[in-house]
Amino acid sequence: MICIVLMLTLVKLIDDVPLGEVMFFRCFFSILPIAGLLILRGELTAAFRTRRFVGHVTRTCLGLTMMGLTFVSVQALPLPETVTLQYTQPLFVVAFSALFLREAVGVNRWGAVAFGFAGVLVITWPNLSMLTSGSAELTTRELIGIAAALIAAAGVAVVFLLVRGLVKTEKPTTITAYFWLISSSLLALSAFGGWEPLTLEQTALLIACGILGGFGQLCMALSLQAAPASVTASFEYTSLLFAIGLGYFIFGDIPGINTLFGGAMVIAAGLFILWRESRAGVSSTPRRKLPPAP
């Protein structure tokens, strides 16, 4: 979680670089920590053996779109608000599982979903300021950031469902390897749309962004090998504490009461869903096996 929040912080610091360029560095250099582990395990070549190339392409294209929307929200909103809105992902997963996979969702989990989205309304209500030092109404840039964050959360929920299907026949390392290969290849094409010349400092920040993203993804995958997802997933909510700290010390952002109260509602809803799944014996590991970027 620390790696992921640090990565988002770097994205916010380099918001004057074209989005496609930022995403390319994020994806391309993420291979360094991941490839290091695969080489140590002797699994580098085996990671590219697949029977479902089209599935990897679909998952990667959707994942890249959601990554771009997340980066847009990071650059438009204070860091704590972006991270808090990402916590709606479990709510979308529950809703989409019921709607598209016909999974049984009881009244308790539907109630948690409703409660969580009520928290989103508290966070984004136009008559409340997003920062204690901000204006009384949301700006157009902030509204775009909110919409991008929520669409990204919904899209990532769909990616989780796609990964659930892929892990039935594919290894987690294969899903990671093909995401890197396909995403880097597609994003390299964005250079034809115009990349900005980078300073040495920007280059270093972008490379660090990719390494942190890859290392964070790797740590999350390894944590799921050591403990059930119902245990490890609850620690994802610590990212809000890191986001508040970094947002304050680096950008001077102070979350308003609406962000804190609404964020608590969203977190409570997500934790309740995890608790219900754990009690019901429904493992969320398949859909969280490889958390998609970022």
Secondary structure as GFF3:
##gff-version 3
##sequence-region A 1 294
A	DSSP	alpha_helix	2	13	.	.	.	ID=ss1
A	DSSP	alpha_helix	19	28	.	.	.	ID=ss2
A	DSSP	alpha_helix	31	41	.	.	.	ID=ss3
A	DSSP	three_ten_helix	46	48	.	.	.	ID=ss4
A	DSSP	alpha_helix	53	76	.	.	.	ID=ss5
A	DSSP	alpha_helix	79	86	.	.	.	ID=ss6
A	DSSP	alpha_helix	89	100	.	.	.	ID=ss7
A	DSSP	alpha_helix	107	124	.	.	.	ID=ss8
A	DSSP	alpha_helix	140	166	.	.	.	ID=ss9
A	DSSP	alpha_helix	172	188	.	.	.	ID=ss10
A	DSSP	three_ten_helix	189	193	.	.	.	ID=ss11
A	DSSP	alpha_helix	200	226	.	.	.	ID=ss12
A	DSSP	alpha_helix	229	232	.	.	.	ID=ss13
A	DSSP	three_ten_helix	233	238	.	.	.	ID=ss14
A	DSSP	alpha_helix	239	251	.	.	.	ID=ss15
A	DSSP	alpha_helix	257	280	.	.	.	ID=ss16
A	DSSP	alpha_helix	285	288	.	.	.	ID=ss17
###
